[in-house]
Amino acid sequence: MAGDAGAGGGRPSGVWSLVTAAAQRRGSPTVEPADVCRACADDLGVDGVALTAVSPRGRLLLAATDARSRAAEEWHQATGRGPAVEAVRGRAVVVADGPTGPGTFADFAARAGVAEFAALPVRVGTVVVGTLTLVSGGPIGSTPEALVRAAAFADAAGAVLLAAPGTEGDGSPDDVDAGVADADQAVVLQAAGMVAIQLGVGVDEARRRLGVYADETGTPLVEVARAVVTRRLRMGPDSGG
C-alpha cells in the first residue's frame, strides 16, 4: 500500500543533538549528510537510510548507511520513477506493497528484502531540494509519531545541505546562511546539485566552486547560482578550482 503521509504540526525536539552526536563519534566538529542518515537509522530502528540531492539535472546520492538503501536510490535513479521520485512533489510516501511485476518497485523491494520503504522530501522553505529515504524489513510508518520523527530528520538534512564551508558555529539550522532568503538558499543548493552532477564531485565541493567563481568574478553567489540553474552558465572542470 502506498500513501501520502503528512507530518503536520511542530517537529520533535532532540533530533539535531542526535545528528551532532553522530558527527562527534566520527571525531568531526562538522555535520555531514552521512551523520543525518546514521542518526535517523539508529533513532527509528530502521535497516537503512539514504540522503539524495535533487536538481533539474537529476538525483545525486550524498550518503547511505547500507547496501539496500543505496540500491534503492540507484533503482530510482535508473528508472526515474518510484516513491522517492514521487516524494519530490512535496509529500512523504510510505510503501508497504504495491503493483507487482517485472520492473516495478515492489519487485525490486521483494528481491532486496525490503518490507517497507519511506521517502520524505527535504525542503528549504517550500522548495524540495532532496529526499530522505528509509528501508526496513519491518513496518516504518505504523505510527504517525514515527513519520513525524522521520520528517524532523528530513528538516535536519535540509540544514546540513545548506551549511556553507567555513560557516562558524556547529552548522545547526540557526547557523546556516544567516540573512539569506530561503528562496536564495534553494537556488544555491539547486545550482550546487547541478554542478556536482556535471563535474562528478560532491555537493560541498560544488558549493565551494560556486563560491570561488563568485569571488573571482565579483558576482553575488545567488546570481551565479541563478545563471547555473537557468543554464546561462556551465561550470567547467577548471571553474572555481
SEDOVEX-182505 format. One record per residue (C-alpha): residue number from 1; residue in three letters; x, y, z. Coordinates in Angstrom, 2 decimals, decimal comma. Example, Ala and Ser with C-alpha at 12.3 -4.5 7.8 and 13.67 -1.06 7.14 Angstrom:
<pts>
(1; 'Ala'; (12,30; -4,50; 7,80));
(2; 'Ser'; (13,67; -1,06; 7,14));
</pts>
This chain:
<pts>
(1; 'Met'; (0,00; 0,00; 0,00));
(2; 'Ala'; (1,34; 3,41; -0,93));
(3; 'Gly'; (0,11; 6,55; 0,75));
(4; 'Asp'; (0,95; 10,18; 1,39));
(5; 'Ala'; (1,99; 10,91; 4,94));
(6; 'Gly'; (1,87; 14,45; 6,26));
(7; 'Ala'; (3,87; 15,26; 9,35));
(8; 'Gly'; (1,83; 18,28; 10,41));
(9; 'Gly'; (2,40; 20,37; 13,49));
(10; 'Gly'; (5,76; 21,01; 15,04));
(11; 'Arg'; (8,84; 18,84; 14,85));
(12; 'Pro'; (10,01; 16,77; 17,84));
(13; 'Ser'; (12,97; 18,15; 19,71));
(14; 'Gly'; (16,31; 16,45; 20,18));
(15; 'Val'; (16,91; 15,41; 16,57));
(16; 'Trp'; (19,73; 17,89; 15,94));
(17; 'Ser'; (21,56; 16,74; 19,06));
(18; 'Leu'; (21,45; 13,16; 17,72));
(19; 'Val'; (22,87; 14,32; 14,39));
(20; 'Thr'; (25,71; 16,28; 16,00));
(21; 'Ala'; (26,43; 13,31; 18,28));
(22; 'Ala'; (26,85; 11,14; 15,17));
(23; 'Ala'; (29,40; 13,63; 13,84));
(24; 'Gln'; (31,23; 13,67; 17,18));
(25; 'Arg'; (31,52; 9,88; 17,12));
(26; 'Arg'; (33,44; 10,30; 13,86));
(27; 'Gly'; (35,66; 12,80; 15,63));
(28; 'Ser'; (34,40; 15,66; 13,48));
(29; 'Pro'; (33,04; 19,05; 14,59));
(30; 'Thr'; (31,21; 19,38; 11,25));
(31; 'Val'; (27,94; 17,62; 10,48));
(32; 'Glu'; (27,80; 15,80; 7,14));
(33; 'Pro'; (24,97; 14,06; 5,22));
(34; 'Ala'; (26,11; 10,66; 6,49));
(35; 'Asp'; (25,57; 11,82; 10,08));
(36; 'Val'; (21,91; 12,58; 9,39));
(37; 'Cys'; (21,44; 9,14; 7,84));
(38; 'Arg'; (23,15; 7,29; 10,68));
(39; 'Ala'; (21,32; 9,21; 13,42));
(40; 'Cys'; (17,97; 8,65; 11,69));
(41; 'Ala'; (18,58; 4,91; 11,24));
(42; 'Asp'; (19,63; 4,48; 14,86));
(43; 'Asp'; (16,80; 6,58; 16,28));
(44; 'Leu'; (14,00; 4,96; 14,27));
(45; 'Gly'; (15,46; 1,46; 14,30));
(46; 'Val'; (15,26; 1,03; 10,52));
(47; 'Asp'; (17,66; -1,01; 8,42));
(48; 'Gly'; (18,94; 1,79; 6,22));
(49; 'Val'; (18,67; 5,48; 5,38));
(50; 'Ala'; (19,86; 7,42; 2,32));
(51; 'Leu'; (20,02; 11,15; 1,55));
(52; 'Thr'; (19,83; 12,38; -2,04));
(53; 'Ala'; (20,02; 15,88; -3,54));
(54; 'Val'; (17,73; 16,63; -6,47));
(55; 'Ser'; (18,11; 19,21; -9,24));
(56; 'Pro'; (16,88; 19,67; -12,81));
(57; 'Arg'; (19,84; 17,52; -13,89));
(58; 'Gly'; (18,76; 14,54; -11,83));
(59; 'Arg'; (19,38; 12,88; -8,47));
(60; 'Leu'; (22,71; 12,73; -6,62));
(61; 'Leu'; (23,20; 10,25; -3,78));
(62; 'Leu'; (25,03; 12,00; -0,94));
(63; 'Ala'; (25,08; 9,30; 1,74));
(64; 'Ala'; (23,67; 5,86; 2,52));
(65; 'Thr'; (24,06; 3,73; 5,63));
(66; 'Asp'; (23,89; 0,33; 3,93));
(67; 'Ala'; (23,80; -1,55; 0,64));
(68; 'Arg'; (20,00; -1,82; 0,50));
(69; 'Ser'; (19,30; 1,90; 0,92));
(70; 'Arg'; (21,98; 2,62; -1,70));
(71; 'Ala'; (20,45; 0,06; -4,07));
(72; 'Ala'; (17,00; 1,60; -3,60));
(73; 'Glu'; (18,31; 5,03; -4,61));
(74; 'Glu'; (20,14; 3,52; -7,59));
(75; 'Trp'; (16,85; 1,92; -8,69));
(76; 'His'; (15,13; 5,32; -8,59));
(77; 'Gln'; (18,00; 6,95; -10,49));
(78; 'Ala'; (17,93; 4,25; -13,15));
(79; 'Thr'; (14,15; 4,20; -13,67));
(80; 'Gly'; (13,22; 7,82; -12,98));
(81; 'Arg'; (10,12; 6,70; -11,06));
(82; 'Gly'; (9,06; 5,19; -7,76));
(83; 'Pro'; (8,20; 6,53; -4,29));
(84; 'Ala'; (11,39; 8,59; -3,88));
(85; 'Val'; (10,64; 10,38; -7,15));
(86; 'Glu'; (7,05; 10,97; -6,02));
(87; 'Ala'; (8,33; 12,50; -2,77));
(88; 'Val'; (9,98; 15,31; -4,75));
(89; 'Arg'; (6,44; 16,62; -5,29));
(90; 'Gly'; (6,47; 17,57; -1,62));
(91; 'Arg'; (4,72; 14,79; 0,31));
(92; 'Ala'; (6,12; 11,85; 2,23));
(93; 'Val'; (5,30; 8,48; 0,67));
(94; 'Val'; (5,26; 5,15; 2,52));
(95; 'Val'; (5,16; 1,91; 0,53));
(96; 'Ala'; (4,40; -1,41; 2,16));
(97; 'Asp'; (3,24; -3,14; -1,03));
(98; 'Gly'; (2,17; -2,11; -4,48));
(99; 'Pro'; (1,79; -3,18; -8,11));
(100; 'Thr'; (3,92; -6,24; -8,78));
(101; 'Gly'; (5,59; -7,48; -11,90));
(102; 'Pro'; (8,99; -7,15; -13,57));
(103; 'Gly'; (10,45; -3,66; -13,33));
(104; 'Thr'; (8,16; -2,44; -10,55));
(105; 'Phe'; (9,37; -1,03; -7,25));
(106; 'Ala'; (7,56; -3,85; -5,44));
(107; 'Asp'; (9,56; -6,35; -7,47));
(108; 'Phe'; (12,82; -4,62; -6,55));
(109; 'Ala'; (11,78; -4,43; -2,87));
(110; 'Ala'; (10,94; -8,14; -2,75));
(111; 'Arg'; (14,27; -9,11; -4,28));
(112; 'Ala'; (16,17; -6,72; -1,97));
(113; 'Gly'; (14,40; -7,90; 1,19));
(114; 'Val'; (12,73; -4,54; 1,80));
(115; 'Ala'; (9,38; -4,97; 3,56));
(116; 'Glu'; (8,61; -1,25; 3,82));
(117; 'Phe'; (10,05; 1,89; 2,26));
(118; 'Ala'; (9,51; 5,56; 3,14));
(119; 'Ala'; (10,56; 8,62; 1,17));
(120; 'Leu'; (10,40; 12,11; 2,65));
(121; 'Pro'; (11,01; 15,43; 0,90));
(122; 'Val'; (13,92; 17,54; 2,11));
(123; 'Arg'; (12,89; 21,19; 1,90));
(124; 'Val'; (14,37; 24,66; 2,01));
(125; 'Gly'; (11,37; 26,80; 2,77));
(126; 'Thr'; (8,75; 25,50; 0,37));
(127; 'Val'; (11,26; 24,19; -2,20));
(128; 'Val'; (12,12; 20,48; -2,26));
(129; 'Val'; (15,88; 20,09; -2,69));
(130; 'Gly'; (16,32; 16,41; -1,86));
(131; 'Thr'; (14,86; 13,23; -0,40));
(132; 'Leu'; (15,49; 11,22; 2,75));
(133; 'Thr'; (14,63; 7,55; 2,22));
(134; 'Leu'; (14,25; 4,76; 4,77));
(135; 'Val'; (14,27; 0,99; 4,16));
(136; 'Ser'; (13,23; -1,67; 6,63));
(137; 'Gly'; (12,46; -5,35; 6,93));
(138; 'Gly'; (9,50; -4,34; 9,12));
(139; 'Pro'; (6,96; -1,51; 9,44));
(140; 'Ile'; (8,21; 2,09; 9,28));
(141; 'Gly'; (5,01; 4,11; 9,19));
(142; 'Ser'; (2,98; 2,06; 11,64));
(143; 'Thr'; (2,54; 5,12; 13,88));
(144; 'Pro'; (2,13; 8,80; 12,99));
(145; 'Glu'; (4,82; 9,61; 15,54));
(146; 'Ala'; (7,43; 7,65; 13,57));
(147; 'Leu'; (6,75; 9,67; 10,43));
(148; 'Val'; (6,84; 12,96; 12,34));
(149; 'Arg'; (10,21; 11,90; 13,73));
(150; 'Ala'; (11,45; 11,00; 10,25));
(151; 'Ala'; (10,27; 14,38; 8,95));
(152; 'Ala'; (12,35; 16,07; 11,66));
(153; 'Phe'; (15,43; 14,29; 10,32));
(154; 'Ala'; (14,48; 15,49; 6,82));
(155; 'Asp'; (14,45; 19,04; 8,22));
(156; 'Ala'; (17,91; 18,46; 9,68));
(157; 'Ala'; (19,07; 17,15; 6,30));
(158; 'Gly'; (17,97; 20,40; 4,66));
(159; 'Ala'; (20,05; 22,38; 7,15));
(160; 'Val'; (23,09; 20,18; 6,51));
(161; 'Leu'; (22,82; 20,52; 2,73));
(162; 'Leu'; (22,78; 24,29; 3,06));
(163; 'Ala'; (25,68; 24,60; 5,51));
(164; 'Ala'; (28,35; 26,57; 3,69));
(165; 'Pro'; (32,00; 25,52; 4,09));
(166; 'Gly'; (33,66; 27,70; 6,69));
(167; 'Thr'; (30,44; 28,70; 8,43));
(168; 'Glu'; (31,11; 29,44; 12,06));
(169; 'Gly'; (29,18; 27,54; 14,68));
(170; 'Asp'; (28,06; 23,91; 14,67));
(171; 'Gly'; (26,15; 24,02; 11,41));
(172; 'Ser'; (22,79; 23,91; 13,16));
(173; 'Pro'; (19,76; 25,45; 11,44));
(174; 'Asp'; (20,33; 28,77; 13,21));
(175; 'Asp'; (23,87; 28,94; 11,80));
(176; 'Val'; (23,05; 28,18; 8,16));
(177; 'Asp'; (23,47; 31,09; 5,74));
(178; 'Ala'; (22,08; 33,66; 8,16));
(179; 'Gly'; (20,42; 36,59; 6,43));
(180; 'Val'; (19,93; 34,79; 3,10));
(181; 'Ala'; (16,34; 34,29; 1,99));
(182; 'Asp'; (15,06; 30,73; 1,81));
(183; 'Ala'; (14,41; 31,10; -1,92));
(184; 'Asp'; (18,01; 32,21; -2,49));
(185; 'Gln'; (19,30; 29,30; -0,42));
(186; 'Ala'; (17,25; 26,91; -2,53));
(187; 'Val'; (18,68; 28,33; -5,77));
(188; 'Val'; (22,25; 27,97; -4,48));
(189; 'Leu'; (21,66; 24,37; -3,39));
(190; 'Gln'; (19,95; 23,57; -6,69));
(191; 'Ala'; (22,93; 25,00; -8,56));
(192; 'Ala'; (25,37; 23,07; -6,36));
(193; 'Gly'; (23,49; 19,87; -7,17));
(194; 'Met'; (23,69; 20,59; -10,89));
(195; 'Val'; (27,41; 21,39; -10,73));
(196; 'Ala'; (28,06; 18,28; -8,63));
(197; 'Ile'; (26,42; 16,10; -11,28));
(198; 'Gln'; (28,13; 17,92; -14,16));
(199; 'Leu'; (31,62; 17,65; -12,66));
(200; 'Gly'; (31,25; 14,40; -10,75));
(201; 'Val'; (32,14; 16,00; -7,41));
(202; 'Gly'; (30,42; 16,16; -4,04));
(203; 'Val'; (27,87; 18,85; -3,20));
(204; 'Asp'; (30,27; 20,52; -0,73));
(205; 'Glu'; (32,95; 20,77; -3,43));
(206; 'Ala'; (30,41; 22,06; -5,94));
(207; 'Arg'; (29,26; 24,71; -3,45));
(208; 'Arg'; (32,89; 25,71; -2,85));
(209; 'Arg'; (33,50; 26,10; -6,58));
(210; 'Leu'; (30,42; 28,28; -6,95));
(211; 'Gly'; (31,72; 30,49; -4,13));
(212; 'Val'; (35,20; 30,76; -5,64));
(213; 'Tyr'; (33,75; 31,60; -9,05));
(214; 'Ala'; (31,55; 34,27; -7,46));
(215; 'Asp'; (34,56; 35,80; -5,69));
(216; 'Glu'; (36,74; 35,73; -8,81));
(217; 'Thr'; (34,10; 37,40; -10,99));
(218; 'Gly'; (32,78; 39,80; -8,35));
(219; 'Thr'; (29,28; 38,37; -8,77));
(220; 'Pro'; (26,89; 37,65; -5,88));
(221; 'Leu'; (26,70; 33,93; -5,18));
(222; 'Val'; (22,95; 33,78; -5,74));
(223; 'Glu'; (23,36; 35,40; -9,17));
(224; 'Val'; (25,96; 32,79; -10,15));
(225; 'Ala'; (23,58; 30,09; -8,91));
(226; 'Arg'; (20,70; 31,50; -10,96));
(227; 'Ala'; (22,90; 31,54; -14,05));
(228; 'Val'; (23,72; 27,85; -13,50));
(229; 'Val'; (20,10; 26,85; -12,88));
(230; 'Thr'; (18,86; 28,70; -15,97));
(231; 'Arg'; (21,74; 27,21; -17,98));
(232; 'Arg'; (23,28; 30,57; -18,83));
(233; 'Leu'; (26,44; 29,35; -17,10));
(234; 'Arg'; (28,02; 25,91; -17,13));
(235; 'Met'; (30,89; 25,31; -14,75));
(236; 'Gly'; (33,84; 23,60; -16,41));
(237; 'Pro'; (36,36; 21,25; -14,74));
(238; 'Asp'; (38,66; 24,20; -14,01));
(239; 'Ser'; (35,97; 26,61; -12,82));
(240; 'Gly'; (36,43; 27,59; -9,19));
(241; 'Gly'; (39,38; 25,27; -8,87));
</pts>
